Amino acid sequence: MLNRKSDLCISCEMCNDRSPLFNLLSQEELKVMNAGRFEVSFNNGETIVKQGTSATHMITLTHGMAKLFLEGIDKRNLILDIILPWTLFGGPGLFTDMRYHYSVSALTDASACFIAAENVRQVLRSNPDFAEAMLKHCNKNSSANFDRLISLTQKQMPGRLADTLLYLSNKVFHSKSFTLTITRLEMGEMSNMTKESTTRILKDFESEGIIRLEGKSIEILKMDVLKDISVRG
């Protein structure tokens, strides 16, 4: 892990990798956000945020990919989201108990900008458009988690894994064919099942001609069938 301000990340005002939400800010507000901001580089597997620690910063991924997950009992994790560049995270603790309520770790070599929580709150108080956009951002994440809750609690294992494959295809890789940056265990942590169950159902999907597997590469061959499995649960 390396703290830095790279040549490509001189300030929030000049950054090309900032969240689109920052386009709602004036130059003065960007200067407020930039005050005390720092960039950190992470190696694959390194922890970016640790559940339960003090929430001092809002964070935006500027490069790479990360997983956001809940640390449960007996070291069982539940992955809620795959984080891509420009994604903001750090709440809800920033506005409640000042604790991070989840962990985030790098899935690839990655970098992130850390913006002081008090600076974020100052800009939110002064810019209603930015505040509304942040509310929409948080509510969108909450809605997605509600959908995940239904999937994880009311669907059978094939339906849950179908949801995970559709999420990876539509939201993360934007393709029917992709190379995974997560392991079979992490796929299971996204679907609330064991690594063994994940591997077995993937092979079932392959034998039925729904997907093609080759190492860490997956190609969805029958998207309509996968969607039907998701709907039927």
N, C-alpha and C positions, 0 to 999 in steps of 0.2 A: 504494500500500500504506500502510495507516494502523494504527499501534498504538493500541489503545484498551481501556478497560473501560466498556462501554456501561451505560446505566441498566438494561437487561434482563440484564446479565451482571455483577452485582455480586460474586458469589462462587459457588463450586461448591456450597455448601450451599443457595443460593437459586435456582440455575439451573434453568430448565424445558427447556433445550436440551442438557443433558448426556447422555452415553451411558447407556443403561439399565444397563450394567455398574456404574455408580457408585451404583446403588440398593443395592448390596451393602455399601456403605461406611458406617461410623459417622460421626457429626458430627465427631469428632476426626480421623478419617482424611480426611474431606472438607477439613478445614482444612489438613491436610498437603498434599493435592493443590493446594489453592488458593494456598499460599505461593509467591510468585514467578510465579504463572500470569499470562499476558497474552493478550489477544485481538487479532487482527489482521484488518483488512478488506482484501480483495483485489479488484481489478478483473478483469473477464473477460480471460483470457489470461495473467495474472501467475503467476509461479512461487511455489508455496507451499513445496515441498521440492526441493532440487537433488541429484540422484544423485551420490554421492561425497563430499558435504560432511559435516561433523561432525554426528552424531546426538545432539543435546543435549536433545530434547524428544519426548514423546509428544504427538500432535496429534489433535484431534477437530474435525471440521467442524460448525459450528453453524448455518450458513446457506448456501444455494446448492448448487452441484454442481462436482465436480472430476474430473480424470482422473489415474489412477495408471499410470505407464508406465516401461518400461525404455528407456534411451537406448542404441541399438546402434551398429554400425559405419556410417560414411558418413551419419550423421544419420538413420538409419532407426530409428523408434520402434516399440515393441510395447506397445499399451495392454492392461493386465491387468485393470483394474477401473474402473468409474465410481463415484466416492465421493459418497454422499449424507449429509445431516445425521445426526449422532450416530455416524458411523463413526469408529473409532479407527485411526490409522495412525502409523507411525514406526519399526516394527521391520523386519527382525530385528536391525538394527545396534545397537539399544538394549541388547541382551543379549549381543552378540558383540564386534564391532570398533569400535563407536561411530561407524559411518558409515551414511548413508542409502544403501540399495541400489537405490533407484528415485527417479524424479522425480514430483512432483505439481504440476499447474497448474490454475488455475480455469477452468471451462467457462462460468461465469456470474459475475456479481458475487457474492462469497462472503465468509464470515468463518470464522475458526477460532481455537480456544483452544490455546495451547501450554503444556504442563505439564512441568515439569522432570523429566528422566529419573530423577534420584536420588530424588525424591519418590515417583515411581511404584514404584521398586524397594523403597523403605522400606515402602510400604503392602502391596506384594505379600508381603514377608517377614512381615508382621504379620497378614494376613487370608487364610487358606487358601481360603475360598470365592471371594474375588475373584481369587486366583491361579489357581484351577481354571477360573473363567469366562474369564480371559484366555487360558489354554491352549486352551480350546475355541474361542475366537474366532480365535486364530492357526491352529489346526489346520483349522478350517473354511475359512479363506483358502487354506491350503496345498492342501486337497482340491480346491477350486475351480480352483486353478492347475494341478493335475495333470490335471483334466478339460480345461482349455484346451490343455494340452500335447498331449493326444491329438488334439483337434480340429485344432490348427494343423499337426501333423506327419503325420497319417494320413488326413485328409479332403481331398477335392478342393475347389476354390474355391466351388462352389455350396453345399456342405455347411458350409463355414466361415462363409460369409455368412449362411446360414440360422441357424446357432448365434448369430451376433451379433444378428440380428433378434429371435430368441427371448429372448436375454438382455436386450435393451433393453425388450422388451414385458413380460417376466415379472418382472425384477429391478429395473429402473430406473423405468419409467413406469407399470407395473401396469395396462396397457391395451393393447388391440389397435390403438388409434389414438393416435399421439403425434407431437409436433413435435420434431425433433431439435435438440439443443444441441451436436452434434458435426458436423463437416464430412464430406464424402465421403472425404477423405484420412484423417480419423481413423477412419471406419468401416473403411477399408482397414487401418489400423494395429491395429484390433481383430481383424481377420481374416487378417492376414499376407498382404496382397496390395496391389497398387498402386491408386491412385485410379481409374485408367482401368478396371481389371478390376472394381472395386467398382461403378462406374457402369454398366458393361455388364451385369453379372449382375442388378443391380437392375432394369434395363430388361427383361431376360429374364423376371424374376419378374413384372413388371407385365404384359408381353404375354401371359403364361400365366394371368393373372387371379389370381395368388397374393397380390399386394399392390396397393395403389393409391398412386401418388406424386403429390404436389402441392407443389412447392417443397421445403421442408424437412419437410413432413408426410408420414407414412407410415401407412397403414392395412392391417393384415393381414386379408385377405379369406378365405383358406383356411389356417387354422392347422394343420389335420391334414396338408395337403400339405407345408407348411413343416417340420413335425416329421418327416415321412417323408424329406424331403430331408436333414435333419440326421442321421437314423439311417443312411441309406444312404451318407452322406458324399459 
